[in-house]
Amino acid sequence: MPVVYDLTSDTATQPTDDMFDLMKTASRGDDVFSQDESVHELEKYMADLLGHEAALFGTSGTMTNQLGLRCWLLHPPQSVLCDSRAHVHVYECGGIAYHSQAAVTPVVASNGLYLTKEDVEAHISTDTLCGAPTKVISLENTLNGTIMPIEEIARISKLARSRGIKMHLDGARLFEASQATGVSMKEYGQHFDSVSVCLSKGAGAPIGSILISDTTTIQHSRHLRKLMGGGWRQAGPLAKVALHCIQTIVPTMPQTHKLTRRLADGLTDLGFRLLIPCHTNMLFMDFKPLPSVAVLAEPLLAQGIKISSTPGATICRIVLHYQVTAEAVDCFLRVATDIAGKYKIVPALGDEDSAICSRSSSVASSVTDLSAAYPSVQ
Ligand SMILES: Cc1ncc(COP(=O)(O)O)c(C=O)c1O
């Protein structure tokens, strides 16, 4: 059975025929020389959306994160303070050390979910003799699909500004947070000096990510993008599609969040456990007492539904996006019900309370190790 629904990541969305048609209408200028209208249109739209002066369209979230951070890390020795699970620290090939010659201070979120001002304050380095002073605080929202409260972002940002520290946001999935909370992109944007937003995740664009900041920083990032080999020529068709996706797919995210919640509730009702709260389009499930995720992944694949399955692991990240339908979720739950029956699984506490508890807790007690839940390629 071919894969019809790929739930391994929201990067798995497939470009549609409409998108290819739209590409034909794009301008065909050279973006290395900043001469493409469709790219300009996208960059201006995103700069306005976040309430900043300028933006740079780039190939990937890794590139726009690293460019943003590099722009602030001009005088080594310095450091970046971030969540211990942050993508910029764990999944960007050590890019902060490589591109910026900076150290990383990974901080464990004391509430198990998101960094607080107190977590950050306790780890800021001001040691200009033997340390690497904190130059940037880099936050991530959403992180593992969970939303960082705007109030906490504001507290951290106020602290950073009072200490002359730059604020960067890995907003790979900021659209998800904004759509789920109703907090505008602009309101998030005001707390940061630079923001990276991915267009090829839940927004559904085939390629691209964007860095938003002030005009001088964006000019610098354009120069650094060329240095990294990321100067792309006729990028207009990609920009045209990306803008279309922002305007048409992003508003559908609340439906995806509802479906994700339905899947979470269905799976917890069967006796499987949510490892962290489900706020947006991601689920981290523990399928114990099944012997491994594979026991479920195989029959799902036979129905055209693909989930990640690390050999021997019982935990799994499941990600929904706009191309996952209600029928796919129903089918997933039918297969899971069948497997739960075969393995005689019952809800952990045997009553509704257990499911409600695991569904609604907003704060985890400690940071859960979710590494085995990720696909090897995200
Ligand atoms: C939170 C986060 N930031 C950044 C990235 C990097 O994006 P890309 O894969 O486009 O480099 C990812 C990719 O999965 C991500 O999940």
The ligand as an SDF file (V2000), in Angstrom:
LIG
                    3D

 16 16  0  0  0  0  0  0  0  0999 V2000
   11.7160   23.7130   15.7190 C   0  0  0  0  0  0  0  0  0  0  0  0
   12.4740   23.6100   14.4340 C   0  0  0  0  0  0  0  0  0  0  0  0
   13.3050   24.5900   14.0720 N   0  0  0  0  0  0  0  0  0  0  0  0
   14.0080   24.5560   12.9400 C   0  0  0  0  0  0  0  0  0  0  0  0
   13.8950   23.4910   12.0740 C   0  0  0  0  0  0  0  0  0  0  0  0
   14.7540   23.4560   10.8440 C   0  0  0  0  0  0  0  0  0  0  0  0
   14.0460   23.4490    9.6810 O   0  0  0  0  0  0  0  0  0  0  0  0
   14.6770   22.8540    8.3320 P   0  0  0  0  0  0  0  0  0  0  0  0
   14.3960   21.4000    8.3680 O   0  0  0  0  0  0  0  0  0  0  0  0
   13.9440   23.5820    7.2640 O   0  0  0  0  0  0  0  0  0  0  0  0
   16.1340   23.1570    8.3540 O   0  0  0  0  0  0  0  0  0  0  0  0
   13.0440   22.4270   12.4010 C   0  0  0  0  0  0  0  0  0  0  0  0
   12.9120   21.2650   11.4920 C   0  0  0  0  0  0  0  0  0  0  0  0
   12.3090   20.2830   11.7820 O   0  0  0  0  0  0  0  0  0  0  0  0
   12.3150   22.4870   13.6190 C   0  0  0  0  0  0  0  0  0  0  0  0
   11.4970   21.4920   13.9800 O   0  0  0  0  0  0  0  0  0  0  0  0
  1  2  1  0
  2  3  1  0
  2 15  2  0
  3  4  2  0
  4  5  1  0
  5  6  1  0
  5 12  2  0
  6  7  1  0
  7  8  1  0
  8  9  2  0
  8 10  1  0
  8 11  1  0
 12 13  1  0
 12 15  1  0
 13 14  2  0
 15 16  1  0
M  END
$$$$
